[in-house]
Amino acid sequence: MTLIQFIEQAVDVKLKQVQANDIYLPENTLCFQLRDDEIQALSIRDTDLANIPDEIFRLTSLEILFLAQNKLGTVSDQLGELVNLTHLFLYSNQLAELPYALSNLSKLMTLDLANNQLSTMPDNLDRLHALRYLYLHNNRFDRVPESIFALPDLTYLNLSENHLTILPEMIGHLDGLIELRLLENYLTSLPNSISGLSNLNELHLRKNQLSQLPDTIGELSALRVLNVRDNQLVSLPDSIGQLEQLHTLDLRSNRLRTLPDTIVNLPNLIRLDLRWNPIATMPTWIADLEARDCVVYR
């Protein structure tokens, strides 16, 4: 069954959800008609789809559009006509840019653009008032797009596997963030403004080039998971002992020779990983942590 036949059949029986996976799409065969307002979710993945057919943009009732793992190189400005979209998945395509009309999707809550070739974002993202989850990992960003900082209600941001060398002070504006993932970049430091992320539960910084953490990291009062594995840390600030909600601290593969005694003050710590650091002698307070059922890997 071709994609054309599949979708035409779905429209005929007035399905509200349409899925088409692993269908071979010869070029110039997407000449079908989609007119059914009942379709609220459309999934086309793992195909040779290189362009989004115009007919899809007529499905103005769409709330979920899943076009991942195809061969899309561009997205038309017509995307902005799908004003009821709440979830848009375009990961694992070949996108190098996005249409300005993306900002018309004021109901959008999830935007997944991972595994593409993006290096910039439209500068009008502030119109995406409902956006909560933004996936931008494995692209070509060498700086954090400034338009992201106009999304104060963002709760999840993934910029891992890019080429970031600096995290701007403006990151502190995203005080709604619950999880921030910046793994596998080239960050050498964090700004003091990181303290502005007062709701942050998880901070993932594995495999960067951090040599130290700012004292202000101790102000992340909601932080539960801190992963700084595979960096170049030579010391930790005493303020790390202020992270009263922290339960997981991953310090593997750094250059730590000593640890701040304040770590013992972390009342909820249940996992401390110290492996592959040149710590000659473990602090005596490690035994205190283990006595209260904190698992310490050394």
Secondary structure, DSSP 8 states (H G I E B T S, - for coil): --HHHHHHHHHHTT-SEEEEES----TT--------TT--EEEEESS---S--GGGGG-TT-SEEE--SS------GGGGG-TT-SEEE--SS--S---GGGGG-TT--EEE--SS------TTGGG-TT--EEE--SS--SS--GGGGG-TT--EEE--SS------GGGGG-TT-SEEE--SS------GGGGG-TT--EEE--SS--S---GGGGG-TT--EEE--SS------GGGGG-TT--EEE--SS--S---GGGGG-TT--EEE-TTS--SS--TTHHHHHHTT-EEE-
